Amino acid sequence: MADNDKSVTPELAEIRRRINEIDERLQSLINERAKFAQQVGVAKGELMRAVDYYRPEREAEVLRAVKERNLGPLRDEEMLRLFREIMSACLAQQEPLKVGFLGPEGTFTQTAVYKHFGHSVRALPFHTIDEVFREVESGAADFGVVPIENSTEGSVNNTLDMFLTSPLKIAGEVELRIEQHLLGRMKGLENIQRVCAHEQSFAQCRGWIREYLPQAELIGMSSNAAGARRARDEVGTAAIGPDVAADVYNLNILVNSIQDRRDNSTRFLVIGRALLAPSGADKTTLLVSTSDTGAGAGVLHTLLQPLVDHKVNMTFIESRPSRRQNWDYVFFIDIEGHASESPVADALAGLEKVSSLFRVLGAYPKAVN
């Protein structure tokens, strides 16, 4: 609005002047931070790659500090997003990180990539979870992001099973609230003949679909993005997915938040090639088994007793077939604390003694939300 606009009062003009001053200082400080980030790169050596500069444990410490000192009026979530983007842009001065994810574009996993790394990365979509693991193992991608569990539908077994043979480590976690939207080219629900989506999305929206689209044909797809593509190309077809899919495939959001549970969330893992140093608020993920076969209470008691003895809190446990022989199982366990620090280190020493298989899959910062 022009300065000579008569609707601009002296008080409003002064507020705008102050905002302009603050914007100038913010821009100057962000560039100053970027210069210091460049100096970090110089100190570490010009030949190092972006992945060598990136320190997830350091970023987690910064974000926790941002959250602790935030007094509003911006919500913690908004302030964290701003700082993630600043750190992402500063890191990308060297070169952007390459982050593989379970694609295609327009999926919740892509949203998880940007939530964790910011938008100044190269997000690389891959067709399967196996492919994400392979590309990170080969170095074609610096990190990968894959789903591990949903709050209503449970664990993602494909991801768990990949750790049985992969040398990769867990470098972080992302917790994402899942909001499923009804998407389509049409303007209303009356012209919807079919709905395309991933089976898990159908499972999360059963009640809404039964009430509002009881006559629609439900077609399972390999991903919500594939469903969104079909909705873009077919008359009478709608899709279910995130708002980013509406942007990517030029669809209307017909109805917001059609998931049956408002607390529906998915946890994703960030996978990389190295174990991390402690950040001050960490998780450790283990892959363990005993020489006894079966998944009975006796086996679990043996494995969990060292955690009980050292008062280490367990937050997740899942059993999977070991693929070594029939009825032989391995256990994936999440515990609070870092593998290298007491009391976790002491508990793990005891656990390793009673395990026929013992691997630390990762010790990484808890998700900062």
DRENTOR-407788 format. One record per residue (C-alpha): residue in three letters; x, y negated, z. Coordinates in steps of 0.5 Angstrom, whole numbers, plus 500, padded with zeros to 3 digits. Each point is the difference from the previous one (the first is absolute). Example, Ala and Ser with C-alpha at 12.3 -4.5 7.8 and 13.67 -1.06 7.14 Angstrom:
# DRENTOR-407788
ALA525509516 SER502493498 
# end
This chain:
# DRENTOR-407788
MET500500500 ALA503493498 ASP502496506 ASN495494497 ASP494504501 LYS496497505 SER498506503 VAL507501503 THR500497507 PRO506497503 GLU500506505 LEU499505494 ALA506497497 GLU504500506 ILE499508501 ARG502501492 ARG506496501 ARG502504506 ILE498507496 ASN505497494 GLU505499505 ILE499507503 ASP500503493 GLU507497499 ARG503502506 LEU497507499 GLN503501493 SER507497502 LEU500505506 ILE498506495 ASN506498495 GLU505500506 ARG498507502 ALA501502493 LYS507497500 PHE501504507 ALA498506497 GLN504499494 GLN506500505 VAL498506503 GLY501503493 VAL507497499 ALA502503506 LYS498507499 GLY503500493 GLU498498493 LEU500507497 MET495502505 ARG492502498 ALA494497502 VAL499506504 ASP506499504 TYR498493502 TYR493502503 ARG500502507 PRO493502502 GLU501500507 ARG503493500 GLU493498496 ALA496503506 GLU504497505 VAL498493496 LEU493502499 ARG499502508 ALA503493502 VAL495496495 LYS494504503 GLU502498507 ARG501493499 ASN494499496 LEU495495504 GLY496499494 PRO495497497 LEU503505494 ARG498508502 ASP506504501 GLU499504494 GLU500494496 MET506497503 LEU504507499 ARG498500493 LEU503493499 PHE507503503 ARG500506496 GLU499496494 ILE506496502 MET504505502 SER499504493 ALA501494496 CYS507499504 LEU502507499 ALA498500492 GLN505495499 GLN505505499 GLU496505496 PRO493502502 LEU499507504 LYS497505495 VAL494504504 GLY497506497 PHE493501502 LEU494505499 GLY497496494 PRO497498495 GLU499493501 GLY494498504 THR501505506 PHE500499507 THR507503500 GLN502494496 THR497495505 ALA504504506 VAL506498496 TYR499493500 LYS498499507 HIS506504502 PHE505497495 GLY497493498 HIS499499492 SER507498498 VAL501508499 ARG500504494 ALA494505501 LEU501506496 PRO493504499 PHE501508500 HIS495505498 THR501505506 ILE503500507 ASP505505498 GLU503495494 VAL500494506 PHE505505504 ARG504502494 GLU501493497 VAL502497507 GLU505506501 SER503499493 GLY501492502 ALA496498494 ALA495497506 ASP503497506 PHE494502504 GLY494503500 VAL493499503 VAL495506501 PRO494502504 ILE500504506 GLU494500503 ASN493497500 SER496498507 THR494504497 GLU502505495 GLY507502504 SER507502497 VAL502500493 ASN503507499 ASN504498494 THR504495504 LEU502505505 ASP502506496 MET505495496 PHE504500506 LEU501507501 THR505500494 SER501492499 PRO507497503 LEU496493501 LYS499497506 ILE494496503 ALA502492500 GLY494497502 GLU492501501 VAL494495497 GLU494500503 LEU494498496 ARG493498501 ILE496504494 GLU495496497 GLN496503495 HIS496496495 LEU495502494 LEU503497494 GLY497499493 ARG499496494 MET493500501 LYS496495504 GLY496504505 LEU499507502 GLU494502496 ASN504501493 ILE505505504 GLN500507497 ARG506503503 VAL505498505 CYS508502499 ALA505501506 HIS505504503 GLU496505505 GLN503497506 SER496494498 PHE494503499 ALA501504507 GLN501493503 CYS493497497 ARG496506500 GLY494497504 TRP500493496 ILE500504494 ARG494504502 GLU496494502 TYR501496495 LEU502504493 PRO497507502 GLN499501492 ALA507498498 GLU504505497 LEU507501504 ILE506501496 GLY506502504 MET507497497 SER507501502 SER500493503 ASN496494501 ALA504496495 ALA498505494 GLY493499502 ALA500493500 ARG503501493 ARG494504498 ALA496495503 ARG503495495 ASP499504494 GLU493503501 VAL493497500 GLY497502506 THR506502504 ALA502497507 ALA506502504 ILE502500507 GLY506497502 PRO504494503 ASP499492498 VAL507501497 ALA497505495 ALA495495498 ASP505495498 VAL504505496 TYR495503496 ASN495493500 LEU494503503 ASN495497505 ILE500501507 LEU492502500 VAL500502508 ASN505499505 SER503505505 ILE495506499 GLN504505504 ASP496503506 ARG505498505 ARG502493501 ASP507503504 ASN502504494 SER508500499 THR505503497 ARG507501502 PHE506500495 LEU507502501 VAL506496497 ILE505505497 GLY507499499 ARG507503500 ALA503498507 LEU498500507 LEU499494503 ALA503496507 PRO496499506 SER495494499 GLY498499507 ALA493503499 ASP500507496 LYS497507498 THR504506498 THR497505496 LEU502508501 LEU500506496 VAL500506504 SER499507501 THR502506504 SER502507498 ASP493503503 THR495500494 GLY493498501 ALA497493502 GLY498502507 ALA500496507 GLY506504502 VAL504497494 LEU498493501 HIS501501508 THR507502498 LEU501494495 LEU497495504 GLN503501507 PRO506496499 LEU496494498 VAL496501507 ASP506501504 HIS503493498 LYS493497499 VAL500498493 ASN493498497 MET498504494 THR495496495 PHE499505494 ILE501508499 GLU498504494 SER502507498 ARG501502493 PRO502507497 SER508501500 ARG500503493 ARG505505503 GLN495506501 ASN493501501 TRP497497507 ASP506496502 TYR499493501 VAL504493501 PHE498494504 PHE500493499 ILE501496506 ASP500492501 ILE503498507 GLU501493502 GLY507497501 HIS506501496 ALA504506499 SER506497502 GLU498497506 SER498503507 PRO496504502 VAL498502493 ALA507502499 ASP500504506 ALA493503498 LEU503502493 ALA506503503 GLY495505504 LEU496501494 GLU505502495 LYS502506505 VAL493503499 SER499499493 SER502504494 LEU499494495 PHE502493503 ARG500494496 VAL499492501 LEU496498494 GLY501493502 ALA501495506 TYR497493498 PRO496494502 LYS493500502 ALA495497495 VAL499492502 ASN493498499 
# end
